[in-house]
């Protein structure tokens, strides 16, 4: 999973006004074919969690998402298309009236898979495109194949599946941002999303060579502003200038109406914090949703966010999960 701030509409709605989340980001596996330098989840080959959900557990959660009329679910990972039950799970949700989005690195978008995505009823696919050339792309995603991803974008378009593109800026690719916006539009994307790369997960280890300078960010956001104007009415160009700690401080008083299901069924408050508020292997979704709302008021959450401001290295502890 790519560590830039994304903003589904659920982020704008007060969680306390609802009986269930508006948006569920479900990391259906931690397994991935790539091992990207900046991966927030530290996914990769043979990195599936030991206790990932079995089919009965996964289908029980799918049933609850449908029953609670959660409007939108996003399958991510790891690489969600590597999950052996990916298509069956997608079909179950879509048949139940849930709008399903898939976040993928784009390496499995063959013609056949795109047709199956379409038949399953998947609403949109978001592909990470972090380089305009193979060189810049694989600087961040070693072993990744840009040609294969671009072919996959064509297959999505041919299958009639709405495409969104996500871009994670680093020193290696930030100067290519405008070109990548153009590539996204040429591939038929309806949206292009980006923000500051977050100091979390694998990015912490290589931050010195990864992180763009403030000058680079200034030029980047100015370029995106121009691109947003250029593509107005044709493709959404959305970017978040807020840094990680600023975003978390805002969330303390405005929890978004979304939560994150980990591959083993535990539920996290938000990607960039280590706090877990429930476990869907043993608890009902509605109970976990109530716990989610209480958890945002737990003083340990505010203390952790304040600590991150003083000690950014705390972001390296996001995978030492703390049950609230
Ligand atoms: S493709 Fe995504 S999930 Fe896989 S390693 Fe890269 S950033 Fe992580």
Boltz pocket constraint, residues with backbone or C-beta under 6 A from the ligand:
constraints:
  - pocket:
      binder: B
      contacts: [[A, 1], [A, 2], [A, 31], [A, 32], [A, 33], [A, 34], [A, 35], [A, 36], [A, 38], [A, 39], [A, 40], [A, 41], [A, 42], [A, 43], [A, 44], [A, 77], [A, 78], [A, 79], [A, 105], [A, 141]]
      max_distance: 6.0
